[in-house]
Amino acid sequence: MKVAQRLAIGYIRTKFKLLAAVSKSKAAREAFELFCTPQFRNINKPDRIFATAEQLEFRFRDYRIAGYRWNKGGDRKVLIVHGYESSASNFGTLVGSLISKGYEVLAFDAPAHGRSSGKSINALVYRDLIKHIHMEFGPVKSYIAHSFGGLAVALALAETPHDESYRVALIAPAAETKTALDHFFHLIRLDDAAVRKEFEKIIVEISGHGTDWFSIDRTLQSIEARVLWIQDEDDNVTPVRDAWKVNKKNYSNIKFVFTSGLGHRRIYRDPEVGKTIVGFI
């Protein structure tokens, strides 16, 4: 961790310790705002294949959404969905292989990410964006989703009419929001049960649902698509234990692939993982 990052985290931890002492509610609301606000925006120069894409842009609510399309009119529409603090441009290694199979490929930057506008995002906004893309650019019948994007796709597909011909490749998906919150509260050193309770009240106020509703395992009860779930055993962001819990349920439409040594981000750039995904899609 760089010195500037350590200083920033130190400041945040001190800030929330003081806030929690003054007002549990205020600490919770500021923590929620921080949780939904990416601290990094990936605007690095993308792979050369992005120069061959059709540049797309549209308005979604108050956001300007930027994206790419390759091989319009291809045999099958594939949507690539990136994770938190990532962007569509990180997935160039998969695009060429998908095009070579004759597929139309779509990839968009989520609100507050990449070339899209906005300062914050939550799972419901990302879910609704995916549903909007499906309606306006689809029908999308194949999805490749990483991390937070995996949860968003699962939430969207659970509310979208579909059948077993659909394909979903989940790469290190954010399977349980409770796990993400545990990680977040540990990171900011906010070990305060009262603040956590107020934080979860905010989730209910906004969505009408508790934290447990934001779960891929829950959505799988409504998903008929064939699912490929790829998870690395050394992932320190979306831990393998959440994947194991789902694997033990033996869903007939899910195939699990476990890797080792790739972590949370190298996994979607790995050539062998890429071959597995493209073969499945």
Secondary structure, 3 states (H helix, E strand, C coil): CCHHHHHHHHHHHHHHHHHHHHCHHHHHHHHHHHHCCCCCCCCCCCCHHHHHCEEEEEEECCEEEEEEEECCCCCCEEEEECCCCCCHHHHHHHHHHHHHCCCEEEEECCCCCCCCCCCCCCHHHHHHHHHHHHHHHCCCCEEEEECHHHHHHHHHHCCCCCCCCCEEEEECCCCEHHHHHHHHHHHCCCCCHHHHHHHHHHHHHHHCCCHHHCEHHHHCCCCCCEEEEEEECCCCCCCHHHHHHHHCCCCCCEEEEEECCCCCCHHHHCHHHHHHHHHHC
